[in-house]
């Protein structure tokens, strides 16, 4: 959480359907918002690190990602940067 109250989370959603894979995503909830907004979906073999550089800049380190979706790089007053290796963003 930054000083303004914006919250970021690395979320894992376990699908209840037999044979379905878990869903990995990084989300951000602005202090004035009611819900989280997904910034990126990914499949990583590393631990994700979320770092506030200051109140307006968030760095998301996805480590060695196998795949990821295109990322949101700006939400409200927060600019988001990403670090990762091993994958190119894809909508598939």
MMTF fields as JSON, N, C-alpha, C and O atoms, coordinates in Angstrom:
{
  "mmtfVersion": "1.0.0",
  "mmtfProducer": "UNKNOWN",
  "numBonds": 367,
  "numAtoms": 368,
  "numGroups": 92,
  "numChains": 1,
  "numModels": 1,
  "chainsPerModel": [1],
  "groupsPerChain": [92],
  "chainIdList": ["A"],
  "bondAtomList": [4, 2, 8, 6, 12, 10, 16, 14, 20, 18, 24, 22, 28, 26, 32, 30, 36, 34, 40, 38, 44, 42, 48, 46, 52, 50, 56, 54, 60, 58, 64, 62, 68, 66, 72, 70, 76, 74, 80, 78, 84, 82, 88, 86, 92, 90, 96, 94, 100, 98, 104, 102, 108, 106, 112, 110, 116, 114, 120, 118, 124, 122, 128, 126, 132, 130, 136, 134, 140, 138, 144, 142, 148, 146, 152, 150, 156, 154, 160, 158, 164, 162, 168, 166, 172, 170, 176, 174, 180, 178, 184, 182, 188, 186, 192, 190, 196, 194, 200, 198, 204, 202, 208, 206, 212, 210, 216, 214, 220, 218, 224, 222, 228, 226, 232, 230, 236, 234, 240, 238, 244, 242, 248, 246, 252, 250, 256, 254, 260, 258, 264, 262, 268, 266, 272, 270, 276, 274, 280, 278, 284, 282, 288, 286, 292, 290, 296, 294, 300, 298, 304, 302, 308, 306, 312, 310, 316, 314, 320, 318, 324, 322, 328, 326, 332, 330, 336, 334, 340, 338, 344, 342, 348, 346, 352, 350, 356, 354, 360, 358, 364, 362],
  "bondOrderList": [1, 1, 1, 1, 1, 1, 1, 1, 1, 1, 1, 1, 1, 1, 1, 1, 1, 1, 1, 1, 1, 1, 1, 1, 1, 1, 1, 1, 1, 1, 1, 1, 1, 1, 1, 1, 1, 1, 1, 1, 1, 1, 1, 1, 1, 1, 1, 1, 1, 1, 1, 1, 1, 1, 1, 1, 1, 1, 1, 1, 1, 1, 1, 1, 1, 1, 1, 1, 1, 1, 1, 1, 1, 1, 1, 1, 1, 1, 1, 1, 1, 1, 1, 1, 1, 1, 1, 1, 1, 1, 1],
  "groupList": [{"groupName": "UNK", "atomNameList": ["N", "CA", "C", "O"], "elementList": ["N", "C", "C", "O"], "formalChargeList": [0, 0, 0, 0], "bondAtomList": [1, 0, 2, 1, 3, 2], "bondOrderList": [1, 1, 2], "singleLetterCode": "X", "chemCompType": "L-PEPTIDE LINKING"}],
  "groupTypeList": [0, 0, 0, 0, 0, 0, 0, 0, 0, 0, 0, 0, 0, 0, 0, 0, 0, 0, 0, 0, 0, 0, 0, 0, 0, 0, 0, 0, 0, 0, 0, 0, 0, 0, 0, 0, 0, 0, 0, 0, 0, 0, 0, 0, 0, 0, 0, 0, 0, 0, 0, 0, 0, 0, 0, 0, 0, 0, 0, 0, 0, 0, 0, 0, 0, 0, 0, 0, 0, 0, 0, 0, 0, 0, 0, 0, 0, 0, 0, 0, 0, 0, 0, 0, 0, 0, 0, 0, 0, 0, 0, 0],
  "groupIdList": [1, 2, 3, 4, 5, 6, 7, 8, 9, 10, 11, 12, 13, 14, 15, 16, 17, 18, 19, 20, 21, 22, 23, 24, 25, 26, 27, 28, 29, 30, 31, 32, 33, 34, 35, 36, 37, 38, 39, 40, 41, 42, 43, 44, 45, 46, 47, 48, 49, 50, 51, 52, 53, 54, 55, 56, 57, 58, 59, 60, 61, 62, 63, 64, 65, 66, 67, 68, 69, 70, 71, 72, 73, 74, 75, 76, 77, 78, 79, 80, 81, 82, 83, 84, 85, 86, 87, 88, 89, 90, 91, 92],
  "secStructList": [7, 7, 6, 6, 7, 7, 3, 3, 3, 3, 3, 3, 3, 7, 7, 7, 1, 6, 6, 7, 7, 7, 3, 3, 3, 3, 3, 3, 3, 7, 6, 6, 7, 1, 1, 7, 3, 3, 3, 3, 3, 3, 3, 3, 1, 1, 7, 7, 3, 3, 3, 3, 3, 3, 6, 6, 3, 3, 3, 3, 3, 3, 3, 3, 3, 3, 3, 3, 7, 7, 7, 7, 7, 3, 3, 6, 6, 3, 3, 3, 3, 3, 3, 3, 3, 1, 7, 7, 5, 7, 7, 7],
  "xCoordList": [0.853, 0.0, 0.905, 1.919, 0.522, 1.265, 0.629, -0.373, 1.216, 0.743, -0.673, -1.378, -1.098, -2.43, -3.508, -4.693, -3.094, -4.059, -4.352, -5.239, -3.603, -3.741, -3.133, -2.085, -3.792, -3.362, -3.122, -3.917, -2.031, -1.756, -1.617, -1.124, -2.065, -2.025, -1.64, -2.02, -0.883, -0.647, -1.738, -1.744, -2.656, -3.816, -3.764, -3.408, -4.122, -4.249, -5.687, -6.128, -6.405, -7.793, -7.833, -7.495, -8.242, -8.323, -9.68, -10.719, -9.663, -10.914, -11.498, -10.776, -12.785, -13.448, -13.736, -14.032, -13.655, -13.945, -12.811, -11.639, -13.147, -12.165, -11.334, -11.879, -10.028, -9.134, -8.801, -7.988, -9.395, -9.1, -7.856, -7.623, -7.08, -5.857, -6.182, -7.164, -5.348, -5.485, -5.168, -4.436, -5.723, -5.526, -4.636, -4.957, -3.516, -2.579, -2.733, -2.769, -2.824, -2.956, -2.436, -2.371, -2.065, -1.687, -2.774, -3.146, -3.288, -4.393, -4.056, -3.217, -4.731, -4.539, -5.899, -6.808, -6.034, -7.24, -6.834, -6.097, -7.319, -7.049, -7.801, -8.861, -7.273, -7.849, -9.316, -10.109, -9.683, -11.064, -11.967, -13.149, -11.428, -12.201, -12.743, -12.171, -13.854, -14.476, -13.879, -13.891, -13.352, -12.902, -11.474, -10.937, -10.872, -9.56, -9.71, -10.732, -8.689, -8.605, -7.407, -6.315, -7.604, -6.505, -5.568, -5.996, -4.269, -3.251, -2.643, -2.332, -2.473, -1.856, -2.205, -2.266, -2.434, -2.535, -1.207, -0.597, -0.745, 0.569, 0.631, -0.234, 1.676, 2.027, 3.526, 4.297, 3.937, 5.328, 5.907, 5.195, 7.193, 7.894, 8.654, 9.367, 8.51, 9.193, 8.174, 6.993, 8.633, 7.78, 7.633, 8.595, 6.449, 6.172, 6.519, 6.191, 7.184, 7.5, 6.793, 6.902, 6.069, 5.353, 6.011, 6.061, 6.524, 7.243, 6.697, 6.629, 6.314, 5.97, 7.278, 8.017, 7.577, 8.775, 8.524, 9.428, 7.304, 6.766, 5.249, 4.744, 4.51, 3.048, 2.44, 1.301, 3.189, 2.656, 3.261, 2.877, 4.197, 4.893, 4.982, 5.495, 4.463, 4.48, 5.326, 5.172, 6.222, 6.981, 6.508, 6.431, 6.189, 5.743, 6.835, 7.084, 7.484, 8.517, 7.911, 7.647, 7.694, 7.079, 8.104, 7.729, 9.382, 10.423, 10.452, 10.358, 10.581, 10.621, 9.196, 8.725, 8.53, 7.149, 7.145, 7.93, 6.248, 6.08, 5.193, 5.44, 4.158, 3.315, 2.664, 2.559, 2.23, 1.516, 0.684, 0.946, -0.325, -1.178, -0.559, 0.332, -1.022, -0.596, -0.917, -1.923, -0.054, -0.166, -0.793, -0.637, -1.497, -1.975, -0.809, -0.271, -0.411, 0.746, 0.379, 1.261, -0.937, -1.366, -2.792, -3.671, -3.015, -4.365, -4.535, -3.845, -5.465, -5.643, -4.349, -3.797, -3.865, -2.634, -1.399, -0.3, -1.549, -0.443, 0.105, -0.642, 1.421, 2.118, 2.745, 3.341, 2.607, 3.056, 4.124, 3.939, 5.244, 6.293, 6.425, 6.123, 6.881, 6.965, 8.373, 9.043, 8.807, 10.073, 9.778, 9.102, 10.287, 10.087, 11.02, 11.569, 11.198, 11.968, 11.282, 10.548, 11.524, 11.039, 9.732, 9.322, 9.043, 7.72, 7.505, 8.078, 6.668, 6.171, 4.679, 3.98, 4.171, 2.742, 1.877, 2.177, 0.8, -0.1, -1.506, -1.688, -2.492, -3.886, -4.366, -5.506, -3.548, -3.949, -3.789, -4.081],
  "yCoordList": [-1.17, 0.0, 1.241, 1.285, 2.233, 3.491, 4.42, 4.07, 5.609, 6.547, 7.049, 7.443, 7.042, 7.518, 6.467, 6.794, 5.196, 4.129, 3.24, 2.389, 3.426, 2.527, 1.18, 1.131, 0.085, -1.263, -2.095, -2.062, -2.835, -3.767, -5.174, -5.364, -6.163, -7.551, -8.473, -8.256, -9.499, -10.631, -11.631, -12.165, -11.89, -12.72, -14.037, -14.07, -15.117, -16.431, -16.882, -17.074, -17.047, -17.472, -18.948, -19.309, -19.782, -21.215, -21.526, -21.309, -22.032, -22.368, -23.65, -24.619, -23.648, -24.786, -25.923, -27.041, -25.655, -26.669, -27.692, -27.32, -28.939, -30.008, -29.89, -29.799, -29.891, -29.802, -28.388, -28.207, -27.374, -25.988, -25.519, -25.904, -24.698, -24.17, -22.939, -22.238, -22.701, -21.485, -20.272, -20.375, -19.126, -17.879, -16.963, -16.66, -16.52, -15.639, -14.231, -14.041, -13.243, -11.863, -10.898, -11.219, -9.709, -8.616, -7.568, -7.186, -7.099, -6.137, -4.929, -4.993, -3.824, -2.564, -2.002, -1.962, -1.569, -0.879, 0.516, 0.683, 1.521, 2.897, 3.219, 2.647, 4.117, 4.43, 4.826, 4.496, 5.526, 5.994, 5.002, 5.28, 3.848, 2.866, 1.765, 1.462, 1.174, 0.093, -1.274, -2.181, -1.429, -2.733, -2.695, -1.637, -3.878, -4.043, -4.059, -4.505, -3.57, -3.638, -4.516, -4.299, -5.505, -6.385, -5.636, -5.054, -5.658, -4.99, -5.927, -5.508, -7.2, -8.181, -9.584, -9.834, -10.494, -11.928, -12.535, -12.078, -13.558, -14.127, -15.576, -16.056, -16.255, -17.574, -17.529, -17.467, -17.559, -17.326, -18.503, -19.206, -18.709, -19.732, -19.095, -19.789, -17.795, -17.056, -16.392, -16.3, -15.934, -15.14, -13.738, -13.167, -13.197, -11.847, -10.86, -11.081, -9.769, -8.723, -7.432, -6.993, -6.837, -5.579, -4.516, -4.651, -3.449, -2.406, -1.024, -0.649, -0.28, 1.122, 1.899, 1.886, 2.579, 3.41, 4.746, 5.325, 5.225, 6.373, 6.283, 5.288, 7.281, 7.187, 7.1, 6.659, 7.516, 7.553, 6.516, 6.457, 5.698, 4.739, 3.369, 3.222, 2.364, 0.983, 0.164, 0.294, -0.684, -1.61, -3.025, -3.447, -3.758, -5.144, -6.008, -5.925, -6.835, -7.741, -9.14, -9.774, -9.617, -10.925, -12.051, -13.211, -11.729, -12.753, -13.425, -12.757, -14.736, -15.504, -15.923, -16.977, -15.106, -15.377, -16.311, -16.138, -17.313, -18.201, -17.542, -17.681, -16.823, -16.019, -14.93, -15.048, -13.87, -12.796, -12.041, -12.085, -11.348, -10.528, -9.137, -8.791, -8.334, -6.94, -6.294, -6.615, -5.389, -4.806, -3.412, -2.658, -3.093, -1.721, -0.956, -1.368, 0.154, 0.892, 2.189, 2.93, 2.469, 3.686, 3.478, 3.085, 3.738, 3.643, 4.805, 4.892, 5.7, 6.895, 7.684, 8.037, 7.961, 8.727, 7.836, 8.346, 6.521, 5.576, 5.124, 4.661, 5.265, 4.744, 3.421, 3.308, 2.413, 1.071, 0.638, 0.76, 0.132, -0.424, -1.912, -2.354, -2.677, -4.129, -4.599, -4.049, -5.625, -6.288, -7.776, -8.337, -8.425, -9.861, -10.355, -9.563, -11.665, -12.271, -13.562, -14.165, -13.987, -15.276, -15.286, -16.345, -14.157, -14.166, -12.855, -11.819, -12.937, -11.757, -11.646, -12.66, -10.433, -10.271, -10.814, -10.608, -11.51, -12.132, -12.169, -12.276, -12.082, -12.179, -13.622, -13.873, -14.565, -15.983, -16.608, -17.791],
  "zCoordList": [0.0, 0.0, 0.0, 0.697, -0.784, -0.743, 0.286, 0.909, 0.463, 1.489, 1.204, 2.133, -0.044, -0.421, -0.138, -0.069, 0.028, 0.289, -0.902, -0.835, -2.019, -3.167, -2.783, -2.139, -3.177, -2.791, -4.038, -4.977, -4.048, -5.131, -4.562, -3.451, -5.349, -4.898, -6.043, -7.194, -5.706, -6.588, -6.229, -5.12, -7.149, -6.849, -7.615, -8.793, -6.934, -7.561, -7.353, -6.22, -8.442, -8.388, -8.778, -9.905, -7.853, -8.107, -8.724, -8.1, -9.945, -10.638, -10.044, -9.809, -9.808, -9.173, -10.154, -9.731, -11.438, -12.437, -12.493, -12.562, -12.464, -12.516, -13.785, -14.884, -13.633, -14.773, -15.197, -16.104, -14.582, -14.92, -14.17, -13.024, -14.823, -14.217, -13.374, -13.619, -12.393, -11.586, -12.452, -13.437, -12.08, -12.81, -11.978, -10.829, -12.555, -11.874, -12.436, -13.651, -11.541, -11.999, -10.947, -9.761, -11.407, -10.529, -10.659, -11.768, -9.52, -9.524, -8.667, -7.768, -8.969, -8.248, -7.885, -8.714, -6.646, -6.19, -5.755, -4.784, -6.479, -6.085, -4.802, -4.548, -4.002, -2.687, -2.789, -1.906, -3.852, -3.987, -4.711, -4.909, -5.111, -5.878, -4.978, -3.931, -5.402, -4.641, -4.99, -4.159, -6.224, -6.689, -7.2, -7.528, -7.261, -7.873, -9.386, -9.907, -10.095, -11.546, -11.877, -11.353, -12.741, -13.138, -14.07, -15.067, -13.729, -14.533, -15.568, -16.683, -15.2, -16.091, -15.6, -14.396, -16.544, -16.25, -16.662, -17.629, -15.947, -16.245, -15.784, -15.05, -16.236, -15.722, -15.492, -16.449, -14.264, -13.907, -13.15, -12.433, -13.312, -12.544, -11.381, -10.656, -11.198, -10.136, -9.224, -9.559, -8.083, -7.207, -7.783, -8.295, -7.7, -8.171, -7.061, -5.895, -7.436, -6.474, -6.896, -8.041, -5.949, -6.186, -5.329, -4.106, -5.96, -5.228, -5.578, -6.748, -4.553, -4.749, -4.767, -3.783, -5.88, -5.969, -5.287, -4.685, -5.385, -4.652, -4.773, -5.293, -4.314, -4.32, -5.723, -5.876, -6.742, -8.104, -9.044, -10.213, -8.563, -9.427, -8.765, -7.656, -9.484, -9.032, -9.998, -11.212, -9.475, -10.301, -10.017, -8.863, -11.089, -11.002, -11.623, -12.825, -10.812, -11.3, -11.387, -10.366, -12.622, -12.852, -12.943, -13.112, -12.834, -12.892, -14.256, -15.285, -14.262, -15.506, -15.863, -15.437, -16.633, -17.036, -18.237, -19.169, -18.213, -19.368, -20.417, -21.615, -19.974, -20.864, -20.03, -18.81, -20.696, -20.029, -21.054, -22.256, -20.543, -21.401, -21.521, -20.745, -22.486, -22.508, -21.158, -20.525, -20.738, -19.41, -19.434, -20.396, -18.366, -18.155, -17.544, -16.516, -18.164, -17.659, -16.945, -16.511, -16.82, -16.147, -15.65, -16.417, -14.383, -13.819, -12.857, -11.841, -13.187, -12.358, -12.313, -13.355, -11.121, -10.933, -10.824, -10.606, -10.97, -10.792, -12.144, -13.006, -12.316, -13.492, -13.087, -12.016, -13.958, -13.638, -14.637, -15.848, -14.121, -14.971, -14.655, -13.546, -15.651, -15.531, -15.856, -16.73, -15.137, -15.392, -15.495, -14.633, -16.557, -16.713, -17.801, -18.567, -17.869, -18.954, -19.373, -18.591, -20.618, -21.069, -21.804, -22.28, -21.927, -22.589, -23.338, -23.003, -24.352, -25.066, -24.773, -24.776, -24.518, -24.249, -25.38, -26.555, -25.018, -25.992, -25.423, -24.21, -26.291, -25.864, -25.837, -25.445, -26.235, -26.239, -24.887, -24.716]
}
